[in-house]
Amino acid sequence: MTPPDGIATSLAELYGLSVSGVNIPIYTVGVGHEVDEELQRQLSRYMGGEYYAKTDYASAGVAAP
């Protein structure tokens, strides 16, 4: 499956993100009720970021796709 951004990325690839050996923090935002929150939290924690849950796009401060 291809995500909306058109870039298929595996978790292993995301876990390996770094610049000059420094991990890049990843912050994730889940919008709606069909979000794999545990996966979002796991990725964010592992990469030094945070996960934010939003009920809809307006509460996330972005336009709906």
N, C-alpha and C positions, 0 to 999 in steps of 0.2 A: 504494500500500500504506500502511496506517495502522499506525504503530508501537504497541507495547504500551501506551504511555502515552496513546494516543488523540489525540496532537497531531502532525499531519504538519508537519514543518519541513524546509525545504531548506537545503543548505549555504550558499547565498547569504544566507539569513535569519540563520543562525548566525554567519556571518562579520561581519554587520552589527550584532551585539549590542553595545550600549554604553549607558552611563548618563552623562548630562551630558558626552558626548564621550569617555568613558574606556571602552576595551574591557573586556569581562567575561571573565576567564579561564575556559576550559572544560577540565575534567578528565574524561577518558573512561575507562571500565572495560569491557574486552571479556571476556565470560565464555563459555568453551567454545571449540570449534574452528571454528565457523562464523561467525567475526567477520572483518569486513574491516579487518584491523589497519592497513594502510597508510592507509586513510581515517581511522581513529580517530587515528593519529599525526599525520596532516596537519592535521586539525581542531584537535587539542590544541596542536600547535606554533604554528599560525597565531594562535590565541587566547591564547597565553601560559600554557597549562596543561600537563598531562602525560597520557600514556596509560599505563594499567596493564593487563596481561594476566593473567587468572586462569583456571585450568583448570576450576573449578566454582564454584557459588554459595557453598559452605561456605568455600572459600579466599578468597572476596571478602567474607566476613563478613555475608552477607545471606541471607534465606530464598529458596528457589526460587519462581518465579512459579506 
